[in-house]
Amino acid sequence: HGRFRGREAVLAFLVSPLMMPGLVVGVALLQGLREIGLRDVTAALVVGHIVITLPYITRTVHASLALFDLTLIDAARTLGLSYPQAILRVMVPGLAPAFLTSGLFAFLASLDNYPISIFLTDARNKTLPIEILRYLEETPDPTIAAISSALILFTIVILFVAERLVGVRRLAQF
């Protein structure tokens, strides 16, 4: 179950963006995407943010999957479920805290990532980190503090919803 040749190499590859500075990843993505002809800013940003968030998702879900009892799938199949049904009805709910946690990590990593955004945007398309930095440089007023407070409040609301849906203790157990 889950063991194959090259497994550790695949995991290392998926986590490798964490081992490089954001500037290096941003420049590499810019050159790579331009080389293959991808000039659409939105598609480039989506690819870039997938690359930088994939390590968080991979590590979180992998750790939770390592703790998951795979005999539950076999038991569900014994009780009459097909393999895909067993995955959907047993494994997915069991891994829901890992999915939620990895989604939160990915969202926060993506929201805060300036180097990827600065290299993959153009003059017409700006992400929140770029706009915040531009605003700080041009207009020193309390608007940025208000935006930061709203982001903190948003994070608290997300944690409250996560507590209600799954429970923070269960989120932390994987």
C-alpha positions in Angstrom: 0.0 0.0 0.0 1.6 3.2 -1.2 5.1 1.9 -1.7 6.7 2.1 -5.1 10.2 2.6 -6.6 11.2 6.2 -6.6 8.6 7.2 -3.9 11.1 9.3 -1.9 12.4 11.0 -5.1 8.8 12.0 -6.0 8.3 13.4 -2.5 11.6 15.3 -2.6 10.7 16.7 -6.0 7.2 17.9 -4.8 8.7 19.5 -1.7 11.7 21.1 -3.5 10.2 24.5 -4.0 10.5 25.0 -0.2 14.2 24.4 -0.3 14.8 27.3 -2.8 14.5 31.0 -2.2 11.3 32.5 -3.6 13.3 34.8 -5.8 14.9 31.8 -7.5 11.6 30.0 -7.9 10.0 33.1 -9.4 12.8 33.7 -11.9 12.9 30.0 -12.9 9.1 29.9 -13.3 9.2 33.1 -15.4 11.9 31.7 -17.7 10.3 28.2 -17.9 6.8 29.5 -18.6 8.1 31.9 -21.3 10.1 29.1 -22.8 7.0 26.9 -23.3 5.1 29.9 -24.7 2.7 30.6 -21.8 2.2 34.3 -21.8 -1.2 34.5 -20.1 -0.7 36.2 -16.8 -3.6 34.5 -15.0 -2.5 31.0 -16.1 1.1 31.8 -15.2 0.0 33.0 -11.7 -2.1 29.8 -11.2 0.8 27.6 -12.2 3.2 29.6 -10.0 1.0 29.5 -7.0 0.4 25.8 -7.5 4.1 25.2 -7.5 4.7 27.1 -4.3 1.7 25.7 -2.4 2.1 22.0 -3.5 4.8 21.3 -0.9 2.5 22.3 1.9 -0.3 20.2 0.6 2.0 17.2 -0.1 3.6 17.1 3.3 0.3 17.6 5.2 -1.7 15.0 3.3 1.3 12.6 3.2 1.7 12.7 6.9 -2.0 12.2 7.5 -2.1 9.4 4.9 0.8 7.6 6.7 -1.4 7.5 9.8 -4.5 6.4 8.0 -5.5 2.7 8.6 -5.8 1.3 5.1 -7.6 -1.8 6.5 -10.7 0.4 6.8 -10.8 0.5 3.0 -10.6 -3.3 2.8 -13.4 -3.6 5.5 -15.6 -1.2 3.5 -15.0 -3.3 0.4 -15.9 -6.5 2.3 -19.2 -4.8 3.3 -20.1 -4.3 -0.4 -18.6 -1.0 -1.5 -16.6 -0.8 -4.7 -13.0 0.5 -4.4 -13.9 4.1 -5.5 -16.9 4.1 -3.2 -14.7 3.0 -0.3 -12.3 5.7 -1.0 -15.0 8.4 -1.1 -16.9 7.1 1.9 -14.1 6.1 4.2 -10.8 7.6 3.3 -11.9 11.1 2.2 -13.8 11.8 5.5 -10.9 10.4 7.4 -8.4 12.7 5.7 -10.7 15.7 5.8 -8.7 17.5 8.5 -5.6 17.1 6.5 -7.3 18.5 3.4 -8.6 21.5 5.4 -5.2 22.1 7.1 -3.3 21.8 3.8 -5.8 24.2 2.2 -5.3 26.7 4.9 -1.5 26.4 4.6 -1.7 26.7 0.9 -3.9 29.8 1.1 -1.7 31.5 3.5 1.5 30.7 1.5 -0.1 31.9 -1.7 -1.5 35.1 -0.1 1.9 36.0 1.3 4.0 35.1 -1.7 5.5 38.2 -3.2 8.4 36.9 -5.3 6.2 34.6 -7.5 3.6 37.3 -8.0 6.1 40.1 -8.9 7.7 38.0 -11.7 4.5 36.6 -13.2 2.3 39.6 -13.3 2.2 42.5 -15.7 1.2 46.2 -15.5 -2.6 45.4 -15.7 -2.8 42.5 -13.3 -1.7 42.8 -9.7 -2.0 40.5 -6.7 -2.7 41.6 -3.2 0.9 41.5 -2.0 2.1 43.7 -4.9 -0.7 46.2 -4.3 0.0 46.3 -0.6 3.7 47.0 -1.2 2.9 49.6 -3.8 0.4 51.3 -1.5 2.9 51.3 1.3 5.5 53.0 -0.9 3.1 55.6 -2.4 0.6 56.5 0.4 1.5 56.3 4.1 -1.9 56.1 5.6 -3.8 53.6 7.9 -5.5 51.7 5.0 -2.8 49.0 5.1 -3.3 48.6 8.8 -7.1 48.2 8.1 -6.4 45.6 5.4 -4.1 43.7 7.7 -6.7 43.7 10.5 -9.3 42.4 8.0 -6.9 39.6 7.0 -6.3 38.7 10.6 -10.1 38.7 11.2 -10.5 36.6 8.1 -8.0 34.1 9.5 -9.8 33.9 12.8 -13.1 33.3 11.0 -11.5 30.5 9.0 -10.2 28.9 12.2 -13.6 29.2 13.9 -15.2 27.5 10.9 -12.5 24.8 10.9 -13.2 24.3 14.6 -16.9 23.9 14.0 -16.5 21.6 11.0 -13.6 19.4 12.1 -12.3 20.5 15.5 -8.9 22.1 16.0 -7.8 19.2 18.2 -8.5 16.8 15.3 -6.8 19.1 12.9 -3.6 19.0 15.0 -3.7 15.2 15.5 -2.5 14.1 12.0 
